[in-house]
Amino acid sequence: MKKGIHPENYRMVAFKDMSNGDVFLTKSTANSKETIEVEGVEYPLLKLEISRTSHPFYTGKSKLVDTAGRIDKFKNKYAKFKK
């Protein structure tokens, strides 16, 4: 393994799934301006649109997650081709 190419600043970070509110902790080097308190300890917060707790592959359930309005944008764009 090459030396000096891997980051050294790993720390505990909280990831929050915005579709269901699930929060989990793991080590990461990602930067964040927001923080969250988990079990009395404050951690940097990174927000996710989808994670293992809400992804249909892992949950076995189909669920439509549209946080950015992509479906409405698609429907409006292709409405002119509708007969």
Phi and psi in degrees as GROMACS dihedral restraints (atoms count N, CA, C in turn):
[ dihedral_restraints ]
;  ai    aj    ak    al  type     phi  dphi    fc
    3     4     5     6     1   -70.7    20    10
    4     5     6     7     1   142.0    20    10
    6     7     8     9     1   -91.6    20    10
    7     8     9    10     1   146.1    20    10
    9    10    11    12     1    82.7    20    10
   10    11    12    13     1     6.7    20    10
   12    13    14    15     1  -106.0    20    10
   13    14    15    16     1   -10.5    20    10
   15    16    17    18     1  -100.1    20    10
   16    17    18    19     1   142.8    20    10
   18    19    20    21     1   -65.3    20    10
   19    20    21    22     1   150.3    20    10
   21    22    23    24     1  -105.0    20    10
   22    23    24    25     1   -13.0    20    10
   24    25    26    27     1   -96.2    20    10
   25    26    27    28     1    45.2    20    10
   27    28    29    30     1   -69.7    20    10
   28    29    30    31     1   138.0    20    10
   30    31    32    33     1  -148.6    20    10
   31    32    33    34     1   165.5    20    10
   33    34    35    36     1   -71.8    20    10
   34    35    36    37     1   132.8    20    10
   36    37    38    39     1  -133.7    20    10
   37    38    39    40     1   143.2    20    10
   39    40    41    42     1   -96.0    20    10
   40    41    42    43     1   129.0    20    10
   42    43    44    45     1  -107.7    20    10
   43    44    45    46     1   131.1    20    10
   45    46    47    48     1  -119.0    20    10
   46    47    48    49     1   124.1    20    10
   48    49    50    51     1   -79.8    20    10
   49    50    51    52     1   113.6    20    10
   51    52    53    54     1   -74.5    20    10
   52    53    54    55     1   -16.5    20    10
   54    55    56    57     1   -81.0    20    10
   55    56    57    58     1   -24.7    20    10
   57    58    59    60     1  -136.0    20    10
   58    59    60    61     1    -1.2    20    10
   60    61    62    63     1    81.8    20    10
   61    62    63    64     1     5.1    20    10
   63    64    65    66     1   -69.1    20    10
   64    65    66    67     1   136.2    20    10
   66    67    68    69     1  -121.0    20    10
   67    68    69    70     1   132.6    20    10
   69    70    71    72     1  -137.6    20    10
   70    71    72    73     1   152.9    20    10
   72    73    74    75     1  -106.7    20    10
   73    74    75    76     1   141.1    20    10
   75    76    77    78     1  -158.3    20    10
   76    77    78    79     1   168.2    20    10
   78    79    80    81     1   -84.0    20    10
   79    80    81    82     1   141.2    20    10
   81    82    83    84     1  -157.6    20    10
   82    83    84    85     1   162.6    20    10
   84    85    86    87     1  -109.0    20    10
   85    86    87    88     1     1.1    20    10
   87    88    89    90     1   -64.6    20    10
   88    89    90    91     1   141.2    20    10
   90    91    92    93     1   -89.0    20    10
   91    92    93    94     1   148.9    20    10
   93    94    95    96     1  -150.4    20    10
   94    95    96    97     1   143.9    20    10
   96    97    98    99     1   -93.8    20    10
   97    98    99   100     1   -17.2    20    10
   99   100   101   102     1   -97.5    20    10
  100   101   102   103     1   155.8    20    10
  102   103   104   105     1  -132.4    20    10
  103   104   105   106     1   162.2    20    10
  105   106   107   108     1  -144.4    20    10
  106   107   108   109     1   147.2    20    10
  108   109   110   111     1   -98.2    20    10
  109   110   111   112     1   124.8    20    10
  111   112   113   114     1  -125.7    20    10
  112   113   114   115     1   118.3    20    10
  114   115   116   117     1    52.6    20    10
  115   116   117   118     1    41.9    20    10
  117   118   119   120     1    82.4    20    10
  118   119   120   121     1     0.7    20    10
  120   121   122   123     1  -117.5    20    10
  121   122   123   124     1   136.9    20    10
  123   124   125   126     1   -91.6    20    10
  124   125   126   127     1   131.1    20    10
  126   127   128   129     1  -127.6    20    10
  127   128   129   130     1   153.1    20    10
  129   130   131   132     1   -62.2    20    10
  130   131   132   133     1   143.8    20    10
  132   133   134   135     1  -112.1    20    10
  133   134   135   136     1   129.8    20    10
  135   136   137   138     1  -119.7    20    10
  136   137   138   139     1   127.9    20    10
  138   139   140   141     1   -96.3    20    10
  139   140   141   142     1   136.4    20    10
  141   142   143   144     1  -118.3    20    10
  142   143   144   145     1   146.8    20    10
  144   145   146   147     1   -81.1    20    10
  145   146   147   148     1   -31.0    20    10
  147   148   149   150     1  -150.4    20    10
  148   149   150   151     1   143.5    20    10
  150   151   152   153     1  -142.2    20    10
  151   152   153   154     1  -170.4    20    10
  153   154   155   156     1   -64.7    20    10
  154   155   156   157     1   -22.0    20    10
  156   157   158   159     1   -85.5    20    10
  157   158   159   160     1   -10.3    20    10
  159   160   161   162     1  -127.0    20    10
  160   161   162   163     1    -7.2    20    10
  162   163   164   165     1   -74.6    20    10
  163   164   165   166     1   132.1    20    10
  165   166   167   168     1   -56.8    20    10
  166   167   168   169     1   -31.4    20    10
  168   169   170   171     1   -61.8    20    10
  169   170   171   172     1   -41.5    20    10
  171   172   173   174     1   -85.4    20    10
  172   173   174   175     1   -31.1    20    10
  174   175   176   177     1   -88.2    20    10
  175   176   177   178     1   -24.0    20    10
  177   178   179   180     1    80.3    20    10
  178   179   180   181     1     7.7    20    10
  180   181   182   183     1  -121.5    20    10
  181   182   183   184     1   140.6    20    10
  183   184   185   186     1   -83.0    20    10
  184   185   186   187     1   132.2    20    10
  186   187   188   189     1  -145.5    20    10
  187   188   189   190     1   132.0    20    10
  189   190   191   192     1   -90.1    20    10
  190   191   192   193     1   118.3    20    10
  192   193   194   195     1  -115.3    20    10
  193   194   195   196     1   113.6    20    10
  195   196   197   198     1  -129.9    20    10
  196   197   198   199     1    85.5    20    10
  198   199   200   201     1   -87.8    20    10
  199   200   201   202     1   -21.7    20    10
  201   202   203   204     1  -108.0    20    10
  202   203   204   205     1     6.7    20    10
  204   205   206   207     1    72.8    20    10
  205   206   207   208     1    25.7    20    10
  207   208   209   210     1   -66.3    20    10
  208   209   210   211     1   -35.2    20    10
  210   211   212   213     1   -67.4    20    10
  211   212   213   214     1   -45.4    20    10
  213   214   215   216     1   -62.7    20    10
  214   215   216   217     1   -39.5    20    10
  216   217   218   219     1   -62.9    20    10
  217   218   219   220     1   -42.2    20    10
  219   220   221   222     1   -63.6    20    10
  220   221   222   223     1   -46.4    20    10
  222   223   224   225     1   -62.5    20    10
  223   224   225   226     1   -42.0    20    10
  225   226   227   228     1   -65.5    20    10
  226   227   228   229     1   -38.7    20    10
  228   229   230   231     1   -65.0    20    10
  229   230   231   232     1   -40.6    20    10
  231   232   233   234     1  -100.6    20    10
  232   233   234   235     1     7.4    20    10
  234   235   236   237     1   -66.3    20    10
  235   236   237   238     1   -28.4    20    10
  237   238   239   240     1   -68.0    20    10
  238   239   240   241     1   -20.6    20    10
  240   241   242   243     1   -88.0    20    10
  241   242   243   244     1    -7.9    20    10
  243   244   245   246     1   -72.9    20    10
  244   245   246   247     1   138.6    20    10
